[in-house]
Amino acid sequence: MENLTNQILELKSGKKYFVLRQATYKGTTYFLGAEVTDDGEDFTNEFIFLEKVDGGANFSVKEVSDSQVLEVLAKNIKLDNE
């Protein structure tokens, strides 16, 4: 899978997230995203972990809801300034 860091991903709800980090855990790709404003020009204060959902040639993303996966991601995905 190509690296989608610095790209914008959109949820089915229409919310858009700028990908800060990408990681693979147990064969699944995850992203740490920062929500962008409707005009795409700025960030909100919402950060989220997203999971890549394969759909053949295309894919979608959904919010990570598994608390164990969230814990692993939160402990292992670091930003440069940390």
BAFI-3210 file (N, C-alpha, C; in Angstrom, 3 decimals, decimal comma, padded with zeros to 6 digits):
// residues 82
n [1|2|3|4|5|6|7|8|9|10|11|12|13|14|15|16|17|18|19|20|21|22|23|24|25|26|27|28|29|30|31|32|33|34|35|36|37|38|39|40|41|42|43|44|45|46|47|48|49|50|51|52|53|54|55|56|57|58|59|60|61|62|63|64|65|66|67|68|69|70|71|72|73|74|75|76|77|78|79|80|81|82]
n.u [000,846|000,483|002,048|000,058|000,465|000,200|-001,924|-005,447|-008,152|-011,507|-014,357|-017,397|-019,306|-018,667|-016,788|-013,453|-010,048|-006,692|-003,879|-001,596|000,115|000,929|000,442|001,004|-000,636|-000,923|-001,472|-003,305|-003,935|-003,531|-004,376|-003,356|-005,205|-005,889|-008,640|-009,902|-011,044|-014,186|-013,578|-011,091|-008,785|-007,714|-007,036|-009,091|-009,603|-009,760|-008,602|-008,044|-008,026|-007,918|-009,081|-008,104|-010,260|-010,494|-011,621|-011,436|-010,237|-010,607|-010,717|-012,000|-012,283|-012,635|-013,580|-011,525|-012,653|-012,104|-010,959|-008,574|-006,922|-006,808|-005,359|-002,838|-002,101|-002,047|000,080|002,212|002,370|003,982|004,405|006,633|007,587|007,452]
n.v [-001,188|002,196|005,035|007,169|009,433|012,874|013,236|013,751|012,099|010,956|010,343|008,351|009,931|012,415|013,913|015,113|014,119|014,917|013,036|012,260|010,278|006,911|003,469|-000,081|-002,735|-005,944|-006,771|-004,904|-001,634|001,497|004,896|008,010|010,774|014,275|016,314|018,307|021,606|022,528|023,959|023,004|024,325|024,613|023,140|021,363|020,794|018,079|014,807|011,568|007,989|006,067|003,283|001,341|000,023|-002,551|-002,684|-004,022|-002,645|-000,112|001,641|002,224|004,206|003,894|004,906|003,869|001,608|-000,399|-000,893|-002,096|-002,071|000,698|001,434|000,232|001,582|004,250|004,163|003,590|005,135|007,975|011,517|013,735|015,832|014,877]
n.w [000,000|-000,787|000,769|002,545|004,020|004,692|003,008|002,323|003,752|003,471|005,437|005,320|006,463|005,637|006,943|006,908|007,052|007,636|006,998|009,385|010,277|009,325|009,809|010,121|011,646|012,743|010,103|009,170|007,933|009,459|010,244|011,623|012,005|011,497|011,859|009,218|008,369|006,787|004,453|003,968|004,595|007,132|010,393|012,759|016,284|016,531|016,633|015,257|015,033|012,164|010,260|007,512|005,130|003,022|-000,324|-002,778|-005,752|-004,810|-001,641|001,661|004,658|008,186|011,497|014,170|016,544|018,321|021,481|022,378|020,109|019,716|022,004|021,517|019,151|020,060|021,839|020,188|017,835|017,085|017,007|015,241|016,910|019,456]
ca.u [000,000|001,245|002,001|-000,916|000,802|000,034|-003,079|-006,718|-009,094|-012,861|-015,263|-018,723|-020,055|-018,247|-015,664|-012,179|-008,913|-005,341|-003,134|-000,338|000,940|000,351|001,100|000,355|-000,681|-001,586|-001,901|-004,273|-003,344|-004,201|-003,926|-003,647|-005,647|-006,360|-009,785|-009,737|-012,271|-014,950|-012,895|-009,822|-007,679|-007,212|-007,332|-009,875|-008,888|-010,131|-007,679|-008,741|-007,371|-008,757|-008,701|-008,334|-011,157|-010,294|-012,809|-010,938|-009,364|-010,814|-010,798|-012,629|-011,734|-013,615|-012,990|-011,155|-013,485|-011,587|-010,157|-007,237|-006,175|-006,566|-004,293|-001,581|-001,784|-001,709|001,391|003,268|002,453|004,495|004,644|008,033|007,972|007,276]
ca.v [000,000|003,431|005,848|008,248|010,547|014,215|013,228|013,911|010,985|011,367|009,315|008,361|011,033|013,662|014,515|014,906|014,057|014,989|011,907|012,633|009,070|005,671|002,304|-001,373|-003,547|-007,228|-006,838|-003,856|-000,308|002,509|006,265|009,037|011,914|015,509|016,786|019,589|022,385|022,283|024,539|022,301|025,267|024,640|021,966|021,521|020,192|016,664|013,813|010,298|006,866|005,501|001,958|001,141|-001,082|-002,911|-002,864|-004,303|-001,598|001,068|001,353|003,256|004,264|004,037|005,216|002,691|001,536|-001,457|-000,231|-002,690|-001,536|002,107|001,508|-000,089|002,679|005,446|003,975|003,358|006,149|009,206|012,645|014,128|016,740|014,261]
ca.w [000,000|-000,826|001,969|002,381|004,901|004,101|002,120|003,031|003,614|003,834|005,948|004,700|007,073|005,007|007,658|006,227|007,965|007,091|007,562|010,027|010,363|008,807|010,407|009,924|012,859|012,484|008,716|008,850|007,866|010,282|010,043|012,616|011,216|012,108|011,084|008,539|008,259|005,563|003,297|003,800|004,777|008,505|011,213|013,975|017,417|016,607|016,088|015,206|014,371|011,109|009,778|006,088|004,838|001,626|-001,159|-004,129|-006,281|-003,976|-000,216|002,474|006,009|009,260|012,795|014,964|017,745|019,195|022,512|022,439|018,967|020,013|023,001|020,836|018,238|020,842|022,451|019,213|016,786|017,676|016,117|015,226|017,986|020,779]
c.u [000,878|001,071|001,075|-000,686|000,749|-001,080|-004,341|-007,622|-010,453|-013,675|-016,599|-019,576|-019,727|-017,108|-014,365|-011,038|-007,603|-004,522|-001,775|000,642|000,167|001,140|000,316|000,462|-001,525|-002,217|-002,915|-003,578|-004,206|-003,586|-004,254|-003,987|-006,077|-007,497|-009,479|-011,086|-012,939|-014,259|-011,526|-008,596|-007,056|-007,602|-008,275|-009,038|-009,190|-009,102|-008,347|-007,825|-008,372|-008,203|-009,040|-009,200|-011,030|-011,620|-012,406|-009,986|-009,475|-010,807|-011,561|-011,943|-012,875|-012,866|-012,688|-011,975|-012,997|-010,621|-008,743|-006,357|-005,851|-005,411|-002,929|-001,166|-001,334|-000,325|002,511|003,383|002,816|004,616|006,096|008,451|007,784|008,546]
c.v [001,232|004,206|007,031|009,410|011,845|014,263|013,425|012,725|011,455|010,167|009,399|009,501|012,383|014,359|014,146|015,004|014,069|013,899|012,379|011,473|007,894|004,523|001,046|-002,154|-004,770|-007,270|-005,798|-002,507|000,674|003,865|007,096|010,278|013,085|016,029|018,137|020,288|022,113|022,825|023,907|023,151|025,228|023,343|022,334|020,925|018,710|015,790|012,457|009,234|006,269|004,157|001,855|-000,106|-001,376|-003,110|-003,127|-003,211|-000,319|000,659|002,483|003,248|004,416|004,332|003,922|002,713|000,486|-000,836|-000,806|-002,177|-000,066|002,279|001,253|001,062|003,917|005,351|003,952|004,363|007,473|010,279|013,076|014,957|016,144|013,594]
c.w [000,000|000,469|001,720|003,341|004,101|003,052|002,969|002,699|004,109|004,305|005,217|005,230|006,435|005,724|006,953|007,233|007,196|007,772|008,074|010,063|009,796|009,410|010,069|011,222|012,553|011,092|008,280|008,873|008,652|009,993|011,275|011,820|012,066|011,237|010,456|008,450|006,915|004,322|003,047|004,040|006,171|009,206|012,344|015,107|017,561|015,893|016,197|014,600|013,395|010,685|008,297|005,913|003,352|000,916|-002,594|-004,564|-005,459|-002,511|000,451|003,831|006,998|010,547|013,530|016,250|018,737|020,203|022,617|021,305|019,211|020,996|022,356|019,926|019,003|021,464|021,432|018,090|017,431|016,611|016,248|016,430|019,365|021,245]
res [m|e|n|l|t|n|q|i|l|e|l|k|s|g|k|k|y|f|v|l|r|q|a|t|y|k|g|t|t|y|f|l|g|a|e|v|t|d|d|g|e|d|f|t|n|e|f|i|f|l|e|k|v|d|g|g|a|n|f|s|v|k|e|v|s|d|s|q|v|l|e|v|l|a|k|n|i|k|l|d|n|e]
***
